Amino acid sequence: MLLQHTDCGLKNKSITIVQVAVVMLILCASCSGKKKELGEAITERDSMAVMTTRGVTTLVSDSGITRYRIKAEEWQVFDRKKPPYWAFEKGIYLEKFDSLLNVDASIEADTAYYYNKQELWKLVGNVEIENLKGERFNTELLYWDQKKQKVYSDKFIRIEQPDRIITGRGFESNQQMTVYTIHKPEGIFYVEDEAASATPSDSLATTNQE
């Protein structure tokens, strides 16, 4: 009888252990599900704009000095992205001011992104720039690095001057678009006689200063 009583106790203990294990598995599964839902919510939040403004006309300052004016149909701010950025996906028109608040360059593009921590603009699609001398620049992709104070692109560039049109690939300039270099010139087309001439050098440097 004593042996039979002991077997029964072992069976009861085994049943209890199994029940506890099942409860723990259910609780773990429940906790795991909650963590997954929370993770998805955070991911979705990170991909959303924290600010969307339409019909924008604003002045942007740095160290108390007005640097440029922005006009855009829509302005979105993604501050939780890595890196954070502003998006102007419905087009942008931007005017850059000198220290006397004169417009020394205007920029227009189909799409623009501004990475505020890097102080870097990325302009995409039908980028049009006009400098103080009336020269017009056209390309499909342009970067403006404000920290290094330079503008550059590795794409096709077209520069329209009063007496000629210059084309090529690869471009670098100062912020005022007055001193610039085309790394791979493709041709110079003179407006007066409409004659085209090949450029003998691998790069073309142009300086237009007062």
DRENDO-1510 file (C-alpha; in Angstrom, 1 decimal, always signed):
<recs>
REC; n; res; u; v; w
REC; 1; MET; +0.0; +0.0; +0.0 .
REC; 2; LEU; +2.9; +2.3; +0.8 .
REC; 3; LEU; +4.4; +1.8; -2.7 .
REC; 4; GLN; +1.1; +2.5; -4.4 .
REC; 5; HIS; +0.6; +5.7; -2.4 .
REC; 6; THR; +4.1; +6.9; -3.5 .
REC; 7; ASP; +3.3; +6.2; -7.2 .
REC; 8; CYS; +0.2; +8.3; -7.0 .
REC; 9; GLY; +2.1; +11.2; -5.5 .
REC; 10; LEU; +4.6; +11.1; -8.3 .
REC; 11; LYS; +1.8; +11.1; -10.9 .
REC; 12; ASN; +0.2; +14.1; -9.2 .
REC; 13; LYS; +3.6; +15.9; -9.2 .
REC; 14; SER; +4.1; +15.2; -12.9 .
REC; 15; ILE; +0.6; +16.5; -13.7 .
REC; 16; THR; +1.3; +19.7; -11.7 .
REC; 17; ILE; +4.7; +20.3; -13.5 .
REC; 18; VAL; +3.0; +19.8; -16.9 .
REC; 19; GLN; +0.3; +22.3; -16.0 .
REC; 20; VAL; +2.8; +24.9; -14.9 .
REC; 21; ALA; +4.8; +24.5; -18.1 .
REC; 22; VAL; +1.7; +25.0; -20.2 .
REC; 23; VAL; +0.8; +28.2; -18.3 .
REC; 24; MET; +4.3; +29.5; -18.8 .
REC; 25; LEU; +4.3; +28.8; -22.5 .
REC; 26; ILE; +0.9; +30.7; -22.8 .
REC; 27; LEU; +2.3; +33.7; -20.9 .
REC; 28; CYS; +5.5; +33.8; -23.0 .
REC; 29; ALA; +3.5; +33.6; -26.2 .
REC; 30; SER; +1.3; +36.5; -25.0 .
REC; 31; CYS; +4.3; +38.6; -24.0 .
REC; 32; SER; +6.0; +37.9; -27.3 .
REC; 33; GLY; +2.9; +39.0; -29.2 .
REC; 34; LYS; +2.8; +42.3; -27.3 .
REC; 35; LYS; +6.4; +43.1; -28.0 .
REC; 36; LYS; +5.9; +42.4; -31.7 .
REC; 37; GLU; +3.0; +44.8; -31.9 .
REC; 38; LEU; +4.9; +47.5; -30.1 .
REC; 39; GLY; +7.9; +47.1; -32.4 .
REC; 40; GLU; +5.6; +47.5; -35.5 .
REC; 41; ALA; +4.1; +50.6; -34.0 .
REC; 42; ILE; +7.5; +52.2; -33.4 .
REC; 43; THR; +8.7; +51.3; -36.9 .
REC; 44; GLU; +5.5; +52.9; -38.5 .
REC; 45; ARG; +5.9; +56.0; -36.3 .
REC; 46; ASP; +9.5; +56.4; -37.4 .
REC; 47; SER; +8.6; +56.4; -41.0 .
REC; 48; MET; +6.0; +59.2; -40.7 .
REC; 49; ALA; +6.5; +62.9; -41.0 .
REC; 50; VAL; +6.3; +64.8; -37.7 .
REC; 51; MET; +5.3; +67.9; -39.6 .
REC; 52; THR; +3.6; +68.5; -42.9 .
REC; 53; THR; +3.0; +72.1; -44.1 .
REC; 54; ARG; +1.4; +73.2; -47.4 .
REC; 55; GLY; +1.8; +76.4; -49.3 .
REC; 56; VAL; +5.1; +77.3; -47.7 .
REC; 57; THR; +6.9; +80.6; -47.9 .
REC; 58; THR; +9.6; +81.0; -45.2 .
REC; 59; LEU; +12.9; +82.6; -44.4 .
REC; 60; VAL; +15.7; +80.4; -43.0 .
REC; 61; SER; +18.3; +81.9; -40.7 .
REC; 62; ASP; +21.6; +80.8; -39.3 .
REC; 63; SER; +23.3; +82.5; -36.4 .
REC; 64; GLY; +20.8; +85.3; -36.6 .
REC; 65; ILE; +21.5; +86.0; -40.3 .
REC; 66; THR; +18.9; +85.3; -43.0 .
REC; 67; ARG; +20.4; +82.8; -45.4 .
REC; 68; TYR; +17.7; +82.0; -47.9 .
REC; 69; ARG; +14.0; +82.0; -48.7 .
REC; 70; ILE; +12.0; +78.8; -49.5 .
REC; 71; LYS; +8.8; +78.5; -51.4 .
REC; 72; ALA; +7.2; +75.1; -51.7 .
REC; 73; GLU; +3.8; +73.5; -52.2 .
REC; 74; GLU; +4.5; +70.9; -49.5 .
REC; 75; TRP; +7.2; +70.7; -46.7 .
REC; 76; GLN; +7.6; +67.5; -44.6 .
REC; 77; VAL; +9.9; +67.0; -41.7 .
REC; 78; PHE; +11.2; +63.5; -40.8 .
REC; 79; ASP; +13.1; +64.0; -37.6 .
REC; 80; ARG; +13.1; +60.3; -36.6 .
REC; 81; LYS; +14.8; +59.0; -39.8 .
REC; 82; LYS; +18.4; +58.2; -39.8 .
REC; 83; PRO; +19.6; +60.7; -40.8 .
REC; 84; PRO; +16.7; +63.1; -40.3 .
REC; 85; TYR; +15.7; +65.3; -43.2 .
REC; 86; TRP; +13.2; +67.7; -44.7 .
REC; 87; ALA; +11.4; +66.7; -47.9 .
REC; 88; PHE; +10.0; +68.9; -50.6 .
REC; 89; GLU; +8.6; +66.2; -53.0 .
REC; 90; LYS; +6.2; +68.5; -54.8 .
REC; 91; GLY; +8.8; +71.0; -55.9 .
REC; 92; ILE; +10.8; +73.8; -54.4 .
REC; 93; TYR; +12.0; +77.4; -55.3 .
REC; 94; LEU; +14.9; +78.7; -53.2 .
REC; 95; GLU; +16.6; +82.1; -53.1 .
REC; 96; LYS; +20.1; +82.4; -51.5 .
REC; 97; PHE; +21.1; +85.7; -49.9 .
REC; 98; ASP; +24.5; +87.3; -49.5 .
REC; 99; SER; +25.5; +89.1; -46.3 .
REC; 100; LEU; +23.6; +92.3; -47.5 .
REC; 101; LEU; +20.4; +90.3; -48.2 .
REC; 102; ASN; +20.9; +90.5; -52.0 .
REC; 103; VAL; +19.8; +87.4; -53.9 .
REC; 104; ASP; +23.1; +85.9; -55.4 .
REC; 105; ALA; +21.5; +82.7; -56.6 .
REC; 106; SER; +18.1; +81.1; -57.2 .
REC; 107; ILE; +17.4; +77.4; -57.4 .
REC; 108; GLU; +14.3; +75.5; -58.6 .
REC; 109; ALA; +13.8; +71.7; -58.6 .
REC; 110; ASP; +11.1; +69.1; -59.0 .
REC; 111; THR; +12.1; +67.5; -55.7 .
REC; 112; ALA; +14.5; +68.4; -52.9 .
REC; 113; TYR; +15.8; +66.9; -49.6 .
REC; 114; TYR; +17.6; +68.8; -46.9 .
REC; 115; TYR; +19.7; +66.8; -44.4 .
REC; 116; ASN; +19.9; +69.3; -41.6 .
REC; 117; LYS; +22.6; +67.7; -39.5 .
REC; 118; GLN; +24.9; +67.5; -42.4 .
REC; 119; GLU; +23.7; +70.8; -43.8 .
REC; 120; LEU; +23.4; +69.1; -47.2 .
REC; 121; TRP; +20.8; +69.7; -49.9 .
REC; 122; LYS; +20.0; +67.1; -52.5 .
REC; 123; LEU; +18.1; +68.5; -55.5 .
REC; 124; VAL; +16.5; +66.1; -58.0 .
REC; 125; GLY; +14.7; +66.4; -61.3 .
REC; 126; ASN; +14.9; +69.4; -63.7 .
REC; 127; VAL; +17.2; +71.4; -61.4 .
REC; 128; GLU; +17.4; +75.0; -62.6 .
REC; 129; ILE; +19.9; +77.6; -61.1 .
REC; 130; GLU; +20.5; +81.2; -62.0 .
REC; 131; ASN; +23.4; +83.2; -60.6 .
REC; 132; LEU; +23.9; +86.9; -60.1 .
REC; 133; LYS; +25.4; +87.3; -63.6 .
REC; 134; GLY; +22.3; +85.8; -65.3 .
REC; 135; GLU; +24.0; +82.5; -66.2 .
REC; 136; ARG; +21.6; +79.5; -66.1 .
REC; 137; PHE; +22.5; +76.0; -65.0 .
REC; 138; ASN; +20.4; +72.8; -65.7 .
REC; 139; THR; +21.0; +69.3; -64.5 .
REC; 140; GLU; +19.0; +66.3; -63.1 .
REC; 141; LEU; +20.8; +65.9; -59.8 .
REC; 142; LEU; +22.7; +68.5; -57.7 .
REC; 143; TYR; +24.2; +68.5; -54.2 .
REC; 144; TRP; +24.8; +71.7; -52.2 .
REC; 145; ASP; +27.1; +71.2; -49.2 .
REC; 146; GLN; +26.7; +74.2; -47.0 .
REC; 147; LYS; +29.5; +73.2; -44.6 .
REC; 148; LYS; +32.0; +72.9; -47.4 .
REC; 149; GLN; +30.4; +75.8; -49.2 .
REC; 150; LYS; +30.3; +74.0; -52.6 .
REC; 151; VAL; +27.8; +72.8; -55.2 .
REC; 152; TYR; +28.5; +69.6; -57.2 .
REC; 153; SER; +27.1; +66.9; -59.4 .
REC; 154; ASP; +28.3; +63.8; -61.3 .
REC; 155; LYS; +25.5; +64.1; -63.9 .
REC; 156; PHE; +25.1; +65.9; -67.2 .
REC; 157; ILE; +25.2; +69.7; -66.8 .
REC; 158; ARG; +24.2; +72.5; -69.2 .
REC; 159; ILE; +25.3; +76.1; -68.6 .
REC; 160; GLU; +23.8; +78.9; -70.6 .
REC; 161; GLN; +25.9; +82.0; -70.7 .
REC; 162; PRO; +25.1; +85.2; -72.7 .
REC; 163; ASP; +27.3; +84.3; -75.7 .
REC; 164; ARG; +27.6; +80.5; -75.5 .
REC; 165; ILE; +26.2; +77.2; -74.1 .
REC; 166; ILE; +28.5; +74.8; -72.4 .
REC; 167; THR; +27.7; +71.1; -71.8 .
REC; 168; GLY; +29.5; +68.3; -70.0 .
REC; 169; ARG; +29.4; +65.8; -67.2 .
REC; 170; GLY; +30.6; +66.2; -63.6 .
REC; 171; PHE; +30.4; +69.7; -62.1 .
REC; 172; GLU; +31.7; +71.6; -59.1 .
REC; 173; SER; +31.2; +75.2; -58.0 .
REC; 174; ASN; +31.3; +77.7; -55.2 .
REC; 175; GLN; +27.9; +78.5; -53.5 .
REC; 176; GLN; +27.4; +81.7; -55.6 .
REC; 177; MET; +27.8; +79.6; -58.8 .
REC; 178; THR; +30.4; +82.1; -60.1 .
REC; 179; VAL; +33.5; +79.9; -60.1 .
REC; 180; TYR; +32.9; +76.5; -61.5 .
REC; 181; THR; +34.5; +73.5; -63.2 .
REC; 182; ILE; +33.1; +71.0; -65.6 .
REC; 183; HIS; +35.2; +67.8; -65.3 .
REC; 184; LYS; +34.2; +66.2; -68.6 .
REC; 185; PRO; +33.3; +68.9; -71.2 .
REC; 186; GLU; +31.3; +67.7; -74.2 .
REC; 187; GLY; +31.0; +70.9; -76.2 .
REC; 188; ILE; +30.8; +74.7; -76.4 .
REC; 189; PHE; +28.0; +76.1; -78.6 .
REC; 190; TYR; +28.4; +79.8; -79.4 .
REC; 191; VAL; +25.1; +81.7; -79.7 .
REC; 192; GLU; +26.1; +84.2; -82.3 .
REC; 193; ASP; +27.3; +81.9; -85.1 .
REC; 194; GLU; +25.7; +78.7; -83.7 .
REC; 195; ALA; +29.0; +76.9; -84.3 .
REC; 196; ALA; +30.1; +74.0; -82.0 .
REC; 197; SER; +33.7; +73.4; -81.0 .
REC; 198; ALA; +35.2; +70.5; -79.0 .
REC; 199; THR; +37.0; +71.2; -75.8 .
REC; 200; PRO; +40.6; +70.0; -76.0 .
REC; 201; SER; +41.2; +69.6; -72.2 .
REC; 202; ASP; +39.7; +67.1; -69.8 .
REC; 203; SER; +38.2; +69.8; -67.6 .
REC; 204; LEU; +36.9; +73.3; -68.0 .
REC; 205; ALA; +37.3; +75.9; -65.3 .
REC; 206; THR; +35.3; +79.1; -65.6 .
REC; 207; THR; +35.6; +82.2; -63.3 .
REC; 208; ASN; +33.1; +85.0; -63.6 .
REC; 209; GLN; +33.9; +87.7; -61.0 .
REC; 210; GLU; +33.6; +91.4; -60.9 .
</recs>
